[in-house]
């Protein structure tokens, strides 16, 4: 679909305080709005300084708003005579491109469902009345262009209005994406100047990463999967998608699942008021049971972050009063959260497109390198990172598929409990009345994002352990870099001391009986408040109970025969009692 370029003066006035329109190598640079001049005065690039330094920015850029004109999108679920069948839309957005010959990989950004027009039943409203939610990612577009990537944030407000009938999810968004990218393909071929920039040969539409925020994240995953864009090129001029970054997706319908098999980062702000249950984690939980997944999937919990701070057009979320970790004085300010996202996205892109020299430190910062412990901090802010490595680079020792997990691991070895016992917790949300025997899972007592399938393990002696044997066919661990465990402390169990962390260690036993033990970082007591519960047995807990990934590089186990390991054990001999949730115990290769 092609439309004529129509510059809207009203749109320019609306965006004047938001969007940078610069060309560092133009003969007559476009004037920089005052608000952006102030931001640019802070750093040479106008991007807030990084909490953790990354490679110097090297590209001068062109960043501008654009308006491709007006068109209609087809809502074919309405009959021919319906006034809603053809929906009018404006094709506007923000684009940034590095100066230079290129071509540069393309990053597409989709905003979420936010305020659109002054009246809920109005569509379309005038350009000066419509809230340009896409402009809230202008900072990211600019930063990506400076880092060597072409980026555009497009207006998908039409997807989120109910004023022109209600359609199936993502149908409108897909047509909007096609319209923008078809025009970009034409500009790249020298056939269009609709973006107001010289783009001929400068963008690489065969190499793309898509980013979505809120419902936009749901639709990124859904569209890529349903259009098969992770495997094949589009039929309208753009290629396949090599990766996606999902920011606080709500996962409103099961159509979002499963997660697409492309390199994926899921970023969940822990103090999200809008998507309060952090439902996006269900994308990770579905991916972990995919036996054929070929690409990594990383789940990142950003402590003290909120839903709205990723987008500069939105006001920060309300404070969550009963969450001590979400107190106002602890919350990230918008600029901090946007710096985090900017640096994370650049590192993510480096892992896909940079040379090995640049990609290796980026992989380590993102938690993709199994030979080093999982980072507890990202760009100066506390995070909890879990990475599901490609199936070719991992062997899952324990992942509860059912009651069998209480007696055998997935490799055929025996499981034994010394001074401890366990209960299998099916995935999903349920109440004890519907799943008798699952009371220890505490699904009704607190939120575990994604409602993972797991074991709950408890003990009341000082020498407790969970042990599992390895059959001879799986005894050689010399080709692996690390053991990765996902676990969390149960904050409502009487076996744990309120407010106190829980120590543990992992032990390897080789075929000769030699033992090597490595202590893990203590499992922290989650921040939250215990409250009386009038509906179900036991108290309520206001905080999230997040499964934390703990990575043990195998080189830490010292003088032991890694080529002949007979047993792996979790030892709980540093506490007289305790209760934890365990979801996965995985061996990971170093070349993942």
N, C-alpha and C positions, 0 to 999 in steps of 0.2 A: 504494500500500500504506500503510495507516495502522495504527499500533499505539498502545496506551495508554501514557501516561507513567508510568514506574516509577523513582523515585529510589532509587539504590542507596547505602546508607550505606558499604558496603565500598569502593565506587569513590571516594566522597568522601575517605575516609581515605587511600587509595592516592595520590590526586592532590593531597593537601593542600599538599605542598611544591612543587608544580609550577605549578598553575593559579590565576590570579587571578580571583576572583569578586567583581567590584565593580560598583557602580552609582553614578556620581558624583552622580546626582540622585534616588536613592531616599531615602525618608524614613528607612529603617533599613538602611544599607549592610551588605552581607554582609561579615563579618570577612575581612581579608586575611591569608593564611597568612604565617608568619614569613619564609620564604625570599623571598617576593615583596615583603614589607615592606623587606627589606634591599636588594633590587634597586631598588625604587621610591625609596629614599633617595638613590640615585646621581643620578637625574634626576626631574623632576616627573612623568613618565609611566611610569617603570619600564622604559623601553626604553633600552639603552645609548646614550650620546651618539654622534651621527653624526660620522664622520671628516671628511666634507665636508658643511657645513650644508645642510639642505633647508628648505622653507617651514615656519613654525611649526605645530605641532599645534594644532588648534582644537576638536576634538570631545571632550567627555566621553563615556565609553563604558560599556557593560555587557558584561562578559566572564564567561562561566561554563562549567563543564562541564555536560553533559546526558546523560540516558539515556532513550531513547525506548522502552525495553522490549526484549523478546525476540520474535523471529519466525523464520521459516525462509526459506531461499532454495532455489530449484529447480535441481537439477543434472540436467537432462533428458537428458544423455548416458548416465546410468545407467538401467537398466530400472525399471519400476514397483515390482518387489519387492526392489529393492536397498536396504539400510539407508543408503546414501549419497545416495539421490535427494533427500531433503529435509534440508538442512543447518541446524542451529540456529545462530543468531547473536544477539549483543547489538548494539543500535544505539546506540552512545555516541560522544561526540565533544566538541569544544570549539567554542563559538560566541562571536563578538563582534559587537556592533552599535553604531554611533554613537548617542548620544542625539540626538533630534531627529525631525522629522516624516518625513524621507526622501521617497521611497524611495531606498535606497542600492544601488549595484551589488554583486553577490555574488562573492566569491572562494572557490572550493572547493579544499581542499588534501588531497592523497593522500600518505601516507607510503609507504615501501618495504617490502621483505621483510627483516625482522630477527627477533630472538628473539621468540617469542610466548608459549609455555607452557613450564614446566620440563621436561616430557617431550616429545621430538620427535613421539611418536605420540599425543599428547593433544589432543583437541578435543571439546567445549570444555573449557577449564579454568576454575576459579573466577575471579571478578572480581579477587580479591586476588592471584591467581597470574599472570594474564595481563598481559603487559607492554603498557602503553598507548602504543604507538608514536605514535599520533595526538597525544598530549599534548606530544610533542617540538616541535610547531609552535605551542604556545600563545603564545609570544612574538610570532610573526608575526601570529597572529589579533588579538592585542591592538593591535599597532602599526597594522595595517590599519584596525581600528575607529577608532582615534584619528585616522587620516588621512581618514576619511569613507567607509569601505567596510565592508559586512557581510562577515564571513568565518567559515568553519567548517572545521575539520580533523576528518575522520571516521575511525572505526576500520575499517580494511580488512584486519585480521589474517586474517580468514577466507579471503581470496584466497590467502594465502601459506603456509597449512598444508597438509601432505600427509596429515594424520591423518584426513581425511574423503574420501579418494579424491582423485585428481588430475584436474582438469578442464581444458578449453581455456582459454588465457590470457584474463583480463579478464571472463569470464562472471560470476563471483561479484561482481567489483568493480562492474560495471554495475548489478546488482541492488541492491547496497548503496547506490550513489549514488542510484538511483531512490527507495529507501526514505527516505533522509534528505531529499532535495530535495522529495519529495511531501509529507512532513510539514511542511517549511518553507513550501511553497506554501499548505498548509492554514492554518498559523499566520499567514501574511501576509494570508490572506483572512478572518481572525478566527474560524476554525473549529477551532483547536487551541491549547492552551497547553502542549504537550509539552516545549517547550524551557525553560520556566520564566521566560520573558521576554515582555513585551508586544511582539509583532512585527507586529501588524495594520497593513498598509500601509507598513511600514518597509523592506522589502527589494524590490529590483528584479530579479526572476528572469528578466527579458527581457535583462538585461545581465550577463553572467558571464564570468569568467576562471578557468581551471582551472590549478592548479599541482601537479606531481607530482615526487616524489623517488625516485631509483633505479628499481626496477621500477614504482613508481607513475607515473613519468614515461612509461615505455613505454605504460602502460595509458591514461593521459590522451589521448595522441595516437591510440591505436588505437580507443578508445571514441568519441571525437569523430568520427573518420572513418567508422567502421563504422555508427554511428547517425545519420550525416549531421547532427550537431548544429552544425556550422559553417555550415549553410545553412537548417535548419528547426528549429522548436521541438519539444521533447519532447511526447509525447502524455500525459504524466502531470502536467503543471502547471508545467514550467519551460521557459524559452526557449532560444534558441541561444547558443552560446559565441563570444565576440568575441576571445579571445586565450588563449594558453597559455604557461606558463613551465615548462621541463623542466630538472630538476636532476640531473645526472650519470646520465642513462639508460644502461642496459647494452645496449639493442638486442639482446636475446637471440634474437629470431626475426625473419624478414623480414616477419611480419605487422605489425610496427611501422611499416614503410615503406609508402608514401611519407609525408613530413611533411604534415600537414593545412594547408590554405591559410587560415590565420588568422594575425594578427600573433603571432609566436613569438619567444621568447628561450630559447636553449639555454645553460645555464651549466655549464661543465666545470671542476671543480677539478683543477689540473694535477698535484697530488700525490695523486691518487685511488689508494688502494691496492686498493680493492674492484673498481672498473671500471678496471683499470690501463692499458688501451689507449685509454681515452677514446672508446669506441665510439659515443657519442652524436653525434659529429661526422658520422657517416654520414647522419644526418637532414638536416644542412645540405647535404652533398654530393649527396644525392638531390634536394633542392629546387632546387639551382642549375641543374639540367638540365630543370626544369619550364618549358616555354615559356609557360604560361598563368598562372603564379603571380601573384596580384593583391595580395598583402600582404607586408610585410617579414618577414625571418627574420634574427635576429641570433645569432651564435655568440660567446660570451664565455668566454675561458680565464681563470680566476681563479688567478693565480700563488700558490703556497704554500698553496692550499686543499686540503682532503681530503674524502673522501666523506661521512663521518659527521657532520662538524661542523655541518651544516645542522639536525640534529635533536638537541635537548637530551637525549633519552632514550638516546642512543648515546655510546659512548666514542670518542675520536678514533682514526683509522686508525693502524696501525703505521707507523713511519718507514721510508721506502724508502732503504735504506742506500747504494745505488750511484747516487743522484741528488743532486748537490751542491745543487740548488735546493730539495730537499726535506729538507735537514738540519733537525734538531729546532729549532735556534735561529732558523730562518727561517720555520717554519710558523706560519700564522695560529692563534691560540687560538680556541676555539669562539665566544666572544663577538664577536670581530672578524669572523668569517665570517658570523655571524648578523646583525650590523649591516649588513654588505655586502648580504646578501640582502634584508633589510628595506627598505633604501633603494632598491635596484634595483627591487624589486616595486612600491613606491610610485611611482617614476618611470615604470615601465612602465604602470601604471594611469592615470597622468596623461596619457600620450600618447594614451590611448583616450577618457578621460572628462573631462579638465580643459579649461578655457578655453584659447584659443591663448596667452595671456600665460603661463600656468603650463606648458602643454605644450611650448613652444619650448625653454626651458632643459633640460627633462627629455629631450627628443629629442637635444639636444647632448650631454648626459652619457651617453646610451645609445649614441652613435655612429650615430644615425639622421639626422643633418644633414650632407649631403654638402658644404656650402659651407665647412665647417671641417675641419681635419685630424682623423683618427681619434684618439679619446682613448687615451692609454697608461696612464691611471690611472682607477680607478673608486672613488670614496668613500674615497680615501686608500690604495688598494692597487693594485699593478701588475696590469694586465689586457691581454689581446690581444683585440681586437674586430674582427669582420668582419660586415658587414651586406649581405645580399642584398636589394636594393631591389625594389619591385614592378615587374613587367615593363613597365608603362606609363611608368615613370620611369627606365628604363635601356636602353642599347644595348650589347650585348656585342660588343666588337671582336675579342677573342681568347679562346676557351675550347676547349681541345683536344678535338675529337670523334673524332679519328683521325689517321692519318698525313698527311691533307690539311693539318693545322695547321702542318706544316713548310714549306708553300709558299703558303698563302692564309689570310687572316683570314675571319671569318664575314660580313663585309660585301662580300666579293669583291675586296678589295685584295691585292696581292702581299706576301709575306713574304720578307725577305732576311736573311742572316746575314753580318755583316762581322767576320772574324777569330773567328768563333764557330760552334758547331754544336749541334744539339739532337736529342733522342730523345723519342719519344712514349711516355708511360707510361699504359697502360690503368688504369681504376679497379679497386679490389679488391685482395685479397691473392693473390700468386702467387709461385712460385719460378722462377728462370731456366730450369730444365729444362722447365717447362710453357709458358713464354713466352720463347723464345729471342730474344736481343737486348735484353732488358729489364734486363740487369745494372746499367746506370747508375741505374735506378729505385730500387735498394737496398731492395726490399720486405722482404727477409729480414735486413737488417742493422740496421734501427732501426724504430721505430714512427712512422708518420705517421698521426695520428688520422683515421679515416674512409677511409683509403687512397684519396686523391683521384686523379681523372683529371687529368693534367698533362703539362707538358714538363719535361725536365731540360736545362738550357742550360749549356754550358761554353765557356771561352775561355782562350787562353794568349798573348795579345798585349795590349799596352797601349792599343790603340785599338778594342777590340771593341764591337760593337753588334748589337742586334736591331732591325730596321726593318720597318715595314709601311705600305703606302700606303692612302689612303682614296679610294674612287671619288667622283665628283662628287656623286652622290646622297646621300653621307654626309659631305660635307666641311664642312657648316655645324655647328659645335659651339657656336654662340653661345647656344643654349637650354639648355646643360648647365652644371652647377655644378662638376663634378670628374671627374677620371680616378681610378679605383680599381684598384690592382694587388694581387694576392695572390701572395706569393713567400716563399721560405725558403732559407736557406743550407744547402748539403750539408756536414755536418760530417765526413764520411768521405772527401771528395774530396781527392786530392793537389793539386788546383789551388787549394785554399783553405789559408790559414795557420791552423794549429790555434789556437783561442782568439781569433782576430782577427775583427772584424766586416768586412763587405764594403760599400763605398760604391757608389752608382750614382746615375744621374739620368735624368729623362725629358725628351725634346726634342720640341717641336712645330715643324713646318715648314709655312708657309702657301704659298698658290699663287704668291706673288711671290718665294719663295725665302728669306723672312725666317725666322730661327730664334730660338727662345726655349727656354732650358734651365733646369730647376728640379731641384735636388738633393733626393733623398729622404733620409729617415733611414736610416742604415746598417742593413743586414740583420745582426742579431746572430748570433754563433756560439752555437748552442743549448747550454744547460747540460747536461752529461752526461759520461760517461767512456768512452773507447775501451777495448775489451776484445778479446782474441783470440777467433777464431771457429773452432771445430773442425768445423763442418758445411757452411758455405757460403764462397765466396770473399770475401775482405775482412774487416775487423774488424766487431765489433758496437759499437753506440753505445747507451748506457743511457738517454739523454734522448729526449724527444719532439721531432720535427722538425715544428713547427707552421707552416703557411702563415700569414704575417702580412699583414694588410691595410694597405696604404699608400695614403692618399688625397691627391691633388694638386688643390687648388682651382684652377680654370682661371684665376681672376683673378691668380694668381701668375705667369702666363706673360707679363705685361707687354704691350709694344707689338708685338702680332702680330694678324693678321686671323683671329679665331676663326670668322668666317663662311665661311672658305675655307682649311681645313686640308688639306694634301696628304699629310702623313706624320706618323706617331708613331714615336718611337724610344726604346729603352732603351739608355743609354750606360754602358759599363763601362770608361771610360778613366782611372779613378782607381786601377786595380789592374792588375798585370801578368798575372794569371790569376784564375780563379774558376769556381765551379759553383753554380748555383742551380736551384730548382724554381719553375716559374711555372704558375699554374692559371687565372687570369682577368685580363683587362684590360677594364674596363667604363667607359662613360660614364654619369654619373648626373645627372638633372635636379634642380634646386633645390627643386621642390615635392614631393619624395618624402616 
